[in-house]
């Protein structure tokens, strides 16, 4: 985690993410790139291409850079190598591009979540990044002055395709010297006999050099509630999930448990792309 990307819209939730990034950076001597995506109104974009609104565009850029300078000079960032960037694009496009160009190891974002029709029709920018990012994404929901990670929940079906992203979570856990709680959620719609689930868990664990861990089977009405309720029961510090990055109709009909947790869980969520 030598290079951390923190997208910001200058909101309170973005500051929460930046504070966590600062704590990780100081612990690991990491660099932080703070990125502000300047998404101008559609009418203005048209005018820019027509060569009419260059002064207005420059004003937006100037104000964004001034605000970013203030953010970068926050006391909690003192002593950390900071790179400031303002980019004109849709947030998901810019964040994805910069993470590749800067060889980013971890994206940290703030989120207030969304619900109801807003979640169904729009979704948050954080949710879109979680869906599309090849880089692990850590989502922070509240102000955290002491980001201490002792217990990490990893909820999964423990198939072969989750082994590669799990290795990334294992590296993350080792960085904090945290215990990993591997949990399989059993629901009425995804029921498996206990002996079958236990065998899958043990087979999965045998592929890794795990020391500080435990395995669990947890019953609930659906997978998302099961993950949240189990995490509450052990007072987890972070929930770790894999995401398939579904898009289009597949995402609309199937949804994504990881994205649901990003919206609904109070605890931090870290996602890894399969």
Backbone bond lengths (Angstrom), bond angles and torsions (degrees), N, CA, C in turn:
res aa  C-N    CA-C-N  psi(-1)  N-CA   C-N-CA  omega(-1)  CA-C   N-CA-C  phi
1 X - - - 1.461 - - 1.524 110.35 -
2 X 1.311 115.44 53.59 1.458 120.91 -178.70 1.527 112.27 -81.15
3 X 1.328 116.85 -26.29 1.466 120.31 -179.31 1.527 108.97 -125.70
4 X 1.319 115.14 116.81 1.465 121.71 -177.26 1.525 109.43 -114.82
5 X 1.320 115.80 132.70 1.466 121.77 177.02 1.524 109.47 -107.71
6 X 1.336 115.45 127.89 1.466 120.75 177.35 1.525 108.83 -123.32
7 X 1.327 117.91 100.38 1.469 119.73 173.61 1.526 109.39 -70.12
8 X 1.328 116.82 141.33 1.457 119.72 -179.45 1.514 111.56 -136.27
9 X 1.329 115.17 140.71 1.461 121.24 170.25 1.528 108.89 -111.69
10 X 1.328 115.83 15.27 1.466 124.88 178.86 1.525 112.30 68.41
11 X 1.319 116.62 19.38 1.460 120.68 178.64 1.524 110.65 -87.61
12 X 1.312 115.73 170.60 1.461 121.87 177.64 1.526 110.86 -62.01
13 X 1.343 116.73 -39.48 1.459 120.56 -178.65 1.531 111.43 -68.11
14 X 1.326 116.52 -34.98 1.461 119.91 176.36 1.529 110.58 -66.04
15 X 1.318 117.01 -35.68 1.464 120.75 177.48 1.526 110.87 -66.23
16 X 1.345 116.50 -36.82 1.464 119.74 176.57 1.529 109.95 -58.53
17 X 1.337 116.45 -43.49 1.463 121.22 179.67 1.524 110.92 -64.42
18 X 1.323 116.41 -41.28 1.462 121.09 -178.36 1.533 111.11 -65.83
19 X 1.322 116.97 -36.13 1.468 120.33 178.07 1.533 110.89 -64.81
20 X 1.320 116.46 -39.58 1.468 119.96 177.20 1.524 109.86 -66.95
21 X 1.335 116.78 -42.17 1.465 121.14 177.86 1.528 110.44 -58.56
22 X 1.325 116.26 -40.42 1.464 120.84 179.94 1.521 111.35 -63.39
23 X 1.326 116.48 -40.74 1.465 120.07 179.92 1.529 111.30 -66.13
24 X 1.333 117.04 -40.49 1.465 121.04 177.90 1.529 109.90 -67.57
25 X 1.325 115.82 -42.73 1.469 120.70 -178.43 1.531 111.49 -61.63
26 X 1.321 117.73 -42.70 1.456 121.09 -179.61 1.527 111.43 -66.61
27 X 1.321 115.87 -32.70 1.460 120.50 179.96 1.520 111.37 -74.60
28 X 1.326 116.64 -29.46 1.469 121.15 -172.32 1.523 113.27 -117.87
29 X 1.333 117.01 5.74 1.465 121.73 -177.20 1.539 110.55 55.33
30 X 1.323 115.81 45.82 1.463 122.12 -177.28 1.518 111.51 -90.80
31 X 1.326 115.45 161.02 1.455 122.42 173.07 1.531 108.53 -99.38
32 X 1.330 116.26 145.65 1.462 121.04 178.63 1.520 109.56 -118.41
33 X 1.330 115.67 129.95 1.461 121.59 170.07 1.524 107.73 -105.32
34 X 1.329 116.04 121.15 1.467 120.66 177.54 1.521 107.76 -100.90
35 X 1.317 115.88 120.83 1.466 121.76 -173.41 1.521 110.91 -117.20
36 X 1.337 115.54 127.05 1.462 120.17 172.33 1.524 108.88 -112.89
37 X 1.321 115.95 123.06 1.458 120.99 178.60 1.523 109.24 -92.29
38 X 1.314 115.86 119.39 1.454 121.61 -179.33 1.521 107.97 -96.71
39 X 1.320 114.99 96.91 1.465 120.92 -178.78 1.530 107.97 -99.64
40 X 1.325 116.30 99.09 1.455 121.05 -176.79 1.517 111.39 -77.46
41 X 1.345 117.85 154.35 1.466 121.10 176.92 1.520 111.32 -56.44
42 X 1.330 115.46 151.86 1.469 121.14 -176.45 1.525 111.83 -57.43
43 X 1.335 115.97 -40.83 1.465 118.93 -178.82 1.522 110.66 -62.87
44 X 1.332 115.47 -38.48 1.458 119.77 -179.13 1.517 110.60 -68.01
45 X 1.340 115.94 -39.43 1.460 119.12 177.76 1.510 111.28 -58.73
46 X 1.334 115.86 -43.50 1.464 120.08 179.04 1.525 109.67 -60.94
47 X 1.328 115.06 -40.96 1.464 118.84 -177.90 1.522 111.15 -67.60
48 X 1.340 115.58 -35.66 1.467 119.29 179.17 1.516 109.88 -60.84
49 X 1.341 115.00 -47.36 1.451 118.38 -178.79 1.525 111.08 -63.68
50 X 1.331 116.07 -25.28 1.454 119.48 177.93 1.520 112.04 -86.44
51 X 1.325 117.49 -1.30 1.454 121.58 176.60 1.510 113.88 76.82
52 X 1.349 117.44 21.61 1.460 120.41 -175.95 1.524 112.22 -98.50
53 X 1.352 117.62 -37.81 1.459 120.82 -169.38 1.520 114.24 -105.66
54 X 1.305 117.16 30.81 1.462 120.14 178.28 1.530 111.35 -60.08
55 X 1.351 121.10 -45.02 1.477 120.01 178.00 1.533 112.36 -58.83
56 X 1.341 116.07 -43.07 1.470 118.96 179.16 1.520 111.04 -63.78
57 X 1.326 115.74 -40.45 1.461 120.00 179.38 1.516 110.96 -63.40
58 X 1.309 116.61 -43.41 1.451 121.20 179.51 1.527 111.13 -63.37
59 X 1.325 116.23 -35.57 1.460 120.63 178.38 1.528 110.34 -65.28
60 X 1.346 116.38 -45.01 1.465 120.56 176.45 1.530 110.75 -57.44
61 X 1.333 116.12 -45.80 1.457 121.33 -178.88 1.534 110.87 -63.17
62 X 1.334 116.04 -42.80 1.457 120.41 -179.54 1.528 111.13 -62.03
63 X 1.326 116.08 -47.01 1.465 120.36 -179.41 1.535 110.86 -63.47
64 X 1.337 115.83 -40.15 1.465 119.91 179.48 1.523 110.96 -63.34
65 X 1.328 116.46 -43.17 1.463 120.58 179.82 1.527 111.92 -66.72
66 X 1.340 116.36 -37.54 1.463 120.34 178.04 1.530 110.64 -63.70
67 X 1.322 115.59 -44.00 1.468 119.76 179.98 1.521 110.61 -67.11
68 X 1.338 116.73 -39.29 1.461 121.05 179.15 1.528 111.33 -64.32
69 X 1.343 116.25 -36.25 1.461 120.52 176.23 1.532 110.90 -60.59
70 X 1.334 116.05 -42.69 1.460 120.53 179.14 1.522 111.11 -63.54
71 X 1.342 115.33 -42.67 1.464 120.00 179.28 1.530 110.20 -62.18
72 X 1.335 116.46 -45.11 1.469 121.72 -177.27 1.522 112.82 -65.09
73 X 1.333 116.59 -22.04 1.464 121.22 179.74 1.520 112.41 -95.24
74 X 1.321 116.82 14.44 1.463 120.59 176.97 1.527 109.30 -61.65
75 X 1.312 117.43 140.61 1.473 120.67 -177.50 1.524 114.02 -55.58
76 X 1.326 117.53 -34.55 1.469 119.57 -176.30 1.534 112.46 -72.13
77 X 1.340 117.38 -8.35 1.463 120.99 177.88 1.530 112.50 -98.80
78 X 1.316 116.55 2.22 1.460 120.56 -177.17 1.534 110.91 -60.17
79 X 1.329 115.74 133.30 1.453 121.29 178.50 1.517 114.97 88.03
80 X 1.339 117.55 -1.78 1.466 121.99 -179.08 1.525 109.44 -104.13
81 X 1.323 116.99 139.85 1.464 121.72 175.81 1.528 108.85 -72.58
82 X 1.338 116.22 116.41 1.469 121.89 -174.90 1.529 110.53 -116.98
83 X 1.323 115.54 134.61 1.467 121.95 171.04 1.518 108.25 -115.91
84 X 1.328 116.83 128.12 1.468 121.48 179.00 1.522 109.71 -101.53
85 X 1.329 116.20 137.86 1.463 120.43 178.44 1.519 110.04 -142.00
86 X 1.342 115.61 133.99 1.465 121.66 170.30 1.520 106.53 -119.77
87 X 1.315 116.00 125.86 1.463 120.18 -176.42 1.523 109.33 -130.28
88 X 1.339 116.10 138.00 1.458 120.92 178.33 1.522 109.05 -95.06
89 X 1.316 115.90 106.71 1.463 121.29 179.50 1.516 107.72 -176.63
90 X 1.322 117.02 174.46 1.451 120.62 171.27 1.531 107.57 -69.01
91 X 1.328 117.56 142.17 1.465 120.06 -174.81 1.524 114.22 -51.94
92 X 1.316 117.65 -47.71 1.465 119.31 -176.44 1.524 111.43 -63.47
93 X 1.336 117.65 -38.48 1.472 120.81 179.51 1.524 111.15 -66.37
94 X 1.330 116.06 -47.01 1.456 120.50 -177.42 1.518 112.80 -66.99
95 X 1.325 116.28 -42.16 1.467 120.03 -178.96 1.529 110.51 -64.83
96 X 1.324 116.19 -42.80 1.468 120.60 178.83 1.519 110.98 -63.49
97 X 1.333 116.70 -43.78 1.466 120.93 -178.64 1.526 111.55 -64.93
98 X 1.326 116.45 -47.99 1.469 120.42 -178.04 1.528 111.22 -64.61
99 X 1.323 117.17 -37.82 1.464 119.40 179.99 1.524 111.08 -62.31
100 X 1.337 116.99 -32.70 1.469 120.80 177.22 1.522 110.73 -76.76
101 X 1.330 116.61 -46.55 1.467 121.00 -177.24 1.529 112.09 -63.57
102 X 1.329 116.64 -37.03 1.462 121.00 -176.15 1.532 112.95 -93.94
103 X 1.333 116.18 3.16 1.469 121.39 179.94 1.529 110.37 53.42
104 X 1.325 115.21 51.93 1.461 122.72 -175.49 1.532 110.67 -72.41
105 X 1.337 115.78 139.24 1.464 121.81 179.29 1.525 112.48 -94.90
106 X 1.324 116.17 -29.14 1.463 120.47 -175.66 1.521 109.59 -152.02
107 X 1.335 116.16 133.86 1.462 122.33 173.27 1.524 107.54 -104.90
108 X 1.328 116.54 130.47 1.463 120.73 177.15 1.519 108.12 -119.58
109 X 1.331 115.98 125.07 1.460 121.26 -176.34 1.524 110.32 -131.79
110 X 1.323 115.26 148.56 1.447 121.10 172.58 1.515 109.47 -92.78
111 X 1.321 116.20 153.92 1.462 119.88 178.62 1.512 109.71 -153.64
112 X 1.332 115.39 139.36 1.463 120.20 172.65 1.521 110.19 -99.59
113 X 1.376 115.79 -0.62 1.453 119.52 -179.19 1.505 112.05 76.93
114 X 1.314 116.22 172.74 1.458 122.18 174.60 1.512 107.49 -148.20
115 X 1.305 115.73 163.95 1.457 119.03 -177.01 1.517 109.86 -152.94
116 X 1.336 114.66 169.57 1.461 120.29 176.14 1.509 113.18 59.22
117 X 1.351 116.52 -140.39 1.462 122.01 -175.73 1.529 111.28 -66.90
118 X 1.347 116.87 -30.95 1.468 119.34 178.82 1.517 110.04 -60.98
119 X 1.335 116.10 -44.32 1.459 120.25 -179.67 1.522 110.96 -66.47
120 X 1.338 117.50 -41.05 1.459 121.80 -176.66 1.515 112.22 -68.59
121 X 1.330 117.09 -43.48 1.462 120.62 -171.73 1.525 113.58 -94.53
122 X 1.312 117.22 -30.07 1.457 119.59 -173.55 1.528 111.44 -114.21
123 X 1.317 116.61 -58.80 1.459 119.78 -174.86 1.510 110.36 75.43
124 X 1.297 116.58 152.81 1.457 120.57 -179.01 1.517 110.23 -84.04
125 X 1.341 115.97 159.55 1.463 119.84 174.99 1.524 110.64 -60.88
126 X 1.328 116.77 -35.61 1.457 120.47 178.07 1.520 110.37 -60.75
127 X 1.315 116.61 -44.05 1.463 121.31 179.24 1.523 111.16 -60.21
128 X 1.330 117.10 -40.57 1.466 121.13 179.76 1.522 111.24 -66.85
129 X 1.329 116.69 -37.95 1.457 120.18 177.87 1.526 109.87 -65.77
130 X 1.331 117.07 -44.21 1.457 121.77 177.23 1.528 110.73 -56.26
131 X 1.317 115.87 -40.43 1.465 120.94 -177.44 1.516 112.40 -69.32
132 X 1.326 117.28 -32.89 1.468 120.15 -169.94 1.520 115.42 -110.08
133 X 1.315 118.51 -18.22 1.464 120.53 -171.48 1.527 112.47 -73.04
134 X 1.334 115.26 135.01 1.459 121.15 172.36 1.531 110.20 -82.44
135 X 1.326 115.87 -14.28 1.460 122.72 -178.49 1.536 108.71 -95.91
136 X 1.331 118.78 141.43 1.466 119.74 175.19 1.528 111.87 -53.40
137 X 1.330 115.74 140.13 1.462 122.01 -178.54 1.525 109.16 -120.81
138 X 1.327 116.28 122.61 1.457 122.36 176.22 1.519 108.23 -104.24
139 X 1.338 115.79 121.32 1.462 121.54 -176.52 1.531 109.37 -106.80
140 X 1.339 115.11 124.78 1.465 122.02 -177.63 1.529 108.98 -109.59
141 X 1.336 115.99 134.54 1.459 120.41 -176.16 1.525 114.52 -105.24
142 X 1.334 117.54 -21.07 1.467 118.29 -175.52 1.522 110.29 -147.26
143 X 1.310 115.35 168.12 1.462 121.53 179.73 1.528 109.10 -66.36
144 X 1.333 115.64 127.45 1.464 120.93 -177.42 1.520 109.02 -130.74
145 X 1.314 116.20 105.40 1.458 119.94 -178.18 1.525 112.13 -80.49
146 X 1.335 116.80 -23.34 1.463 120.90 178.95 1.527 108.15 -130.73
147 X 1.329 115.39 90.87 1.462 120.46 -177.47 1.529 109.08 -81.59
148 X 1.316 114.89 87.00 1.456 121.68 -178.66 1.528 109.29 -108.33
149 X 1.311 117.21 123.67 1.459 121.84 -177.61 1.522 109.16 -112.57
150 X 1.333 115.62 106.49 1.464 120.65 179.18 1.524 112.00 -111.11
151 X 1.343 116.33 -30.34 1.461 120.89 -177.25 1.524 110.44 -132.58
152 X 1.326 115.38 121.98 1.457 121.86 179.61 1.524 109.21 -117.13
153 X 1.314 116.02 128.19 1.465 120.77 173.60 1.523 109.05 -90.96
154 X 1.316 116.51 129.63 1.464 120.94 171.67 1.517 107.56 -117.80
155 X 1.320 115.79 106.53 1.467 122.06 -179.93 1.517 108.90 -99.48
156 X 1.335 116.48 131.39 1.458 119.04 -173.33 1.523 110.05 -162.25
157 X 1.347 115.43 171.08 1.454 120.62 168.97 1.529 110.52 -96.25
158 X 1.348 116.12 -4.47 1.455 124.17 172.48 1.530 113.16 59.55
159 X 1.327 114.88 39.89 1.458 120.71 173.89 1.526 109.31 -86.02
160 X 1.324 116.30 171.37 1.467 120.69 -177.22 1.525 112.52 -59.16
161 X 1.340 117.10 -34.36 1.460 119.49 -175.98 1.521 113.04 -68.85
162 X 1.326 117.49 -15.39 1.468 120.23 179.75 1.528 112.69 -90.20
163 X 1.318 117.47 -3.67 1.477 119.74 -176.38 1.526 112.06 -68.79
164 X 1.316 117.25 -42.56 1.465 120.28 -178.92 1.525 111.24 -64.65
165 X 1.333 119.83 -50.61 1.481 118.58 177.30 1.524 112.93 -64.36
166 X 1.344 116.85 -29.78 1.473 118.74 178.40 1.522 110.96 -64.08
167 X 1.333 117.50 -33.88 1.457 120.34 178.09 1.523 110.53 -60.85
168 X 1.339 116.59 -36.63 1.460 120.32 177.12 1.533 110.69 -66.69
169 X 1.337 115.36 -40.03 1.465 118.28 176.82 1.522 110.72 -65.43
170 X 1.323 116.38 -36.99 1.461 120.78 178.63 1.528 110.63 -62.65
171 X 1.327 116.58 -41.05 1.474 120.56 176.62 1.524 110.35 -61.93
172 X 1.336 115.98 -41.11 1.464 121.59 178.58 1.524 110.18 -62.95
173 X 1.338 116.96 -43.85 1.464 121.38 -179.84 1.525 111.08 -65.49
174 X 1.317 116.80 -40.25 1.463 120.62 179.98 1.529 111.39 -64.59
175 X 1.325 115.85 -33.83 1.467 120.11 178.56 1.531 110.62 -59.47
176 X 1.337 115.99 -38.17 1.465 121.00 -178.80 1.532 112.47 -96.44
177 X 1.354 115.78 -2.01 1.470 120.07 -175.05 1.530 110.00 56.26
178 X 1.330 115.04 45.53 1.464 121.33 -174.43 1.527 111.47 -98.90
179 X 1.300 115.53 155.55 1.459 122.38 174.79 1.527 109.22 -86.05
180 X 1.337 116.70 137.37 1.456 121.52 178.33 1.524 109.58 -103.60
181 X 1.322 115.78 127.25 1.458 121.95 176.37 1.523 107.93 -105.81
182 X 1.327 116.59 103.42 1.463 120.92 179.30 1.519 108.35 -84.21
183 X 1.337 115.91 124.45 1.459 119.00 -175.59 1.523 111.11 -132.30
184 X 1.319 114.45 136.11 1.464 122.00 172.17 1.520 107.49 -108.11
185 X 1.330 115.95 124.41 1.464 120.89 -178.46 1.530 109.43 -91.89
186 X 1.305 115.53 124.11 1.467 121.80 179.32 1.521 108.96 -103.02
187 X 1.320 117.62 123.80 1.467 122.87 179.95 1.533 109.70 -126.04
188 X 1.318 117.33 165.45 1.474 118.89 177.40 1.529 112.81 -58.00
189 X 1.338 116.92 -30.76 1.466 120.15 -178.35 1.525 113.53 -89.68
190 X 1.323 117.37 -9.89 1.466 120.10 179.41 1.518 109.49 -135.56
191 X 1.321 114.99 46.97 1.462 120.43 -175.10 1.526 111.40 -75.54
192 X 1.345 115.16 135.41 1.458 122.32 171.57 1.528 107.77 -136.23
193 X 1.316 116.64 142.21 1.471 118.34 176.65 1.525 111.27 -58.42
194 X 1.311 116.52 148.97 1.458 121.37 -176.79 1.520 112.18 -56.05
195 X 1.343 117.10 -43.45 1.463 119.17 -176.56 1.527 111.98 -65.20
196 X 1.350 117.68 -29.52 1.456 121.81 178.13 1.528 109.85 -70.98
197 X 1.332 116.10 -44.95 1.465 120.78 179.96 1.523 111.18 -66.33
198 X 1.324 117.05 -41.56 1.461 120.31 179.03 1.525 111.14 -62.24
199 X 1.312 116.77 -39.25 1.463 120.83 178.61 1.528 110.54 -64.31
200 X 1.340 116.59 -42.32 1.471 121.27 179.16 1.527 110.61 -63.46
201 X 1.324 116.78 -41.60 1.465 121.39 179.06 1.533 111.26 -63.53
202 X 1.314 116.40 -47.04 1.461 120.10 -178.58 1.524 111.62 -66.40
203 X 1.329 116.54 -37.42 1.463 120.19 177.11 1.522 110.58 -63.81
204 X 1.317 116.25 -40.81 1.466 121.89 179.13 1.530 110.47 -64.80
205 X 1.313 116.40 -48.36 1.467 121.49 -177.97 1.525 111.45 -60.75
206 X 1.336 116.64 -35.50 1.466 120.76 -176.58 1.529 112.87 -64.65
207 X 1.332 117.01 -15.29 1.470 121.18 -179.43 1.532 112.30 -81.64
208 X 1.331 116.84 -9.61 1.457 120.12 -173.42 1.529 110.35 -128.46
209 X 1.309 114.09 157.47 1.458 120.43 177.04 1.525 108.73 -90.51
210 X 1.331 115.53 75.01 1.459 121.43 -176.54 1.518 110.49 -95.03
211 X 1.326 114.92 137.19 1.461 120.74 178.06 1.523 110.72 -119.16
212 X 1.320 116.13 -56.63 1.462 121.12 -176.11 1.526 109.60 -96.88
213 X 1.331 116.05 86.57 1.464 119.50 -175.72 1.530 110.30 -155.12
214 X 1.329 115.07 168.05 1.470 122.18 172.30 1.518 107.96 -148.99
215 X 1.323 116.97 157.33 1.466 121.53 178.47 1.526 109.12 -118.02
216 X 1.331 115.05 146.74 1.467 120.16 -175.64 1.527 110.79 -144.67
217 X 1.319 115.13 151.40 1.464 122.65 167.99 1.522 106.05 -121.70
218 X 1.343 115.68 125.67 1.467 119.69 -174.49 1.522 109.46 -127.36
219 X 1.333 116.56 130.78 1.468 122.10 -178.57 1.519 110.96 -98.57
220 X 1.342 115.45 135.90 1.461 119.59 176.74 1.530 108.89 -159.57
221 X 1.327 115.28 176.61 1.471 119.45 -175.40 1.518 112.85 -73.82
222 X 1.353 117.41 -31.76 1.459 120.85 172.87 1.522 108.93 -148.91
223 X 1.318 116.40 169.22 1.456 120.59 -171.64 1.526 111.90 -66.79
224 X 1.338 116.80 -44.33 1.466 119.38 -178.02 1.522 111.57 -61.06
225 X 1.337 116.65 -47.26 1.464 119.71 178.36 1.522 110.93 -62.58
226 X 1.323 115.79 -37.62 1.459 119.68 179.94 1.515 111.91 -62.33
227 X 1.327 116.81 -43.17 1.469 120.96 179.74 1.526 110.40 -64.11
228 X 1.332 115.81 -46.00 1.469 120.17 -179.31 1.524 111.01 -64.01
229 X 1.339 116.59 -46.11 1.465 119.91 -177.79 1.525 112.02 -67.61
230 X 1.335 116.75 -38.85 1.467 119.14 177.30 1.531 109.95 -65.55
231 X 1.323 116.91 -42.90 1.472 120.81 179.13 1.515 110.73 -60.36
232 X 1.323 116.36 -39.33 1.466 119.90 176.83 1.529 110.92 -64.76
233 X 1.331 116.58 -38.57 1.465 120.64 -174.81 1.529 112.47 -66.11
234 X 1.326 117.92 -28.09 1.472 120.39 178.99 1.532 111.47 -107.58
235 X 1.330 115.78 5.46 1.473 121.54 -179.52 1.535 110.98 55.04
236 X 1.323 115.86 51.46 1.467 121.74 -177.53 1.521 110.93 -65.36
237 X 1.323 115.33 150.33 1.462 120.74 177.26 1.524 111.49 -89.34
238 X 1.338 116.88 -31.98 1.462 122.24 -178.47 1.523 109.22 -145.38
239 X 1.331 115.64 146.20 1.457 122.03 171.38 1.523 108.17 -106.01
240 X 1.327 117.35 124.69 1.460 121.96 178.07 1.512 110.90 -105.99
241 X 1.338 115.59 135.93 1.462 121.12 -177.09 1.527 110.55 -142.07
242 X 1.327 115.69 153.72 1.462 121.52 168.23 1.527 108.05 -96.82
243 X 1.321 116.03 150.27 1.462 120.15 176.55 1.510 109.57 -131.65
244 X 1.335 114.99 140.83 1.462 120.67 178.75 1.521 112.23 -83.80
245 X 1.333 116.91 -13.83 1.456 119.66 -178.99 1.508 112.93 67.31
246 X 1.332 116.49 43.52 1.458 119.39 179.58 1.521 110.64 -65.02
247 X 1.325 115.83 145.55 1.460 121.40 176.55 1.518 109.34 -136.23
248 X 1.321 115.37 169.64 1.460 120.43 174.43 1.516 112.60 62.77
249 X 1.338 116.40 -145.49 1.456 121.66 -175.75 1.535 111.99 -64.40
250 X 1.340 116.12 -32.11 1.461 119.15 178.87 1.521 110.16 -60.80
251 X 1.340 115.75 -42.26 1.459 119.35 179.21 1.518 110.95 -70.04
252 X 1.328 117.17 -38.34 1.463 120.60 -177.06 1.532 111.01 -63.24
253 X 1.334 116.00 -44.24 1.454 119.39 -176.40 1.524 113.27 -83.40
254 X 1.330 117.27 -35.20 1.449 120.34 -175.14 1.525 113.37 -94.88
255 X 1.326 115.27 -26.80 1.452 118.99 -177.46 1.514 110.95 66.83
256 X 1.301 117.23 -170.90 1.460 121.87 179.08 1.517 108.59 -147.92
257 X 1.325 115.01 125.47 1.460 119.59 179.44 1.519 110.37 -62.95
258 X 1.333 116.07 -39.83 1.470 119.60 -179.89 1.516 111.12 -60.61
259 X 1.326 116.65 -45.81 1.467 120.34 -179.49 1.519 110.92 -67.06
260 X 1.334 116.75 -35.42 1.459 119.93 176.07 1.514 111.39 -61.96
261 X 1.332 116.35 -41.10 1.458 120.23 178.62 1.526 111.64 -66.72
262 X 1.333 116.15 -37.77 1.464 120.00 176.74 1.522 109.99 -57.92
263 X 1.329 116.67 -38.33 1.458 120.74 -178.95 1.529 113.03 -79.01
264 X 1.335 117.35 -35.31 1.456 119.34 -166.55 1.526 115.34 -110.03
265 X 1.323 117.92 -24.87 1.463 119.42 -177.95 1.530 110.70 -76.60
266 X 1.319 116.02 141.49 1.460 121.31 176.92 1.527 110.16 -81.79
267 X 1.323 116.32 -30.59 1.460 121.34 -178.28 1.527 110.79 -76.40
268 X 1.334 117.48 157.23 1.460 119.82 173.96 1.524 111.29 -59.23
269 X 1.312 115.98 145.50 1.461 121.96 178.59 1.530 108.35 -125.51
270 X 1.332 116.38 132.74 1.456 119.98 174.70 1.522 108.52 -118.18
271 X 1.327 116.80 130.88 1.457 120.90 -175.72 1.523 110.80 -118.97
272 X 1.334 114.25 149.20 1.455 122.27 -178.77 1.521 108.40 -131.72
273 X 1.311 116.21 127.79 1.467 121.37 -176.66 1.530 110.47 -74.58
274 X 1.312 116.18 131.99 1.474 121.34 174.03 1.510 109.02 -77.73
